[in-house]
């Protein structure tokens, strides 16, 4: 076991306290579980990106081509045109 002192904001503390109820009220156990899940999610995303690499690259190319050809407008330009 490692002891580490961290500072979190009030919203994060509220969320951690809620999650801790599933771990007998222990925020350390809840945080440990979240970190493990985060690692699993990252691994899943990496695998998914690799599996769909060709499709994702094709989407990026279509998007970049659309901007180069002037068919698309950036969100910043839309806001500027509409005074937002």
HELIX and SHEET records of a PDB file:
HELIX    1   1 UNK A   10  UNK A   20  1                                  11    
HELIX    2   2 UNK A   21  UNK A   23  5                                   3    
HELIX    3   3 UNK A   27  UNK A   51  1                                  25    
HELIX    4   4 UNK A   53  UNK A   68  1                                  16    
HELIX    5   5 UNK A   75  UNK A   81  1                                   7    
END                                                                             
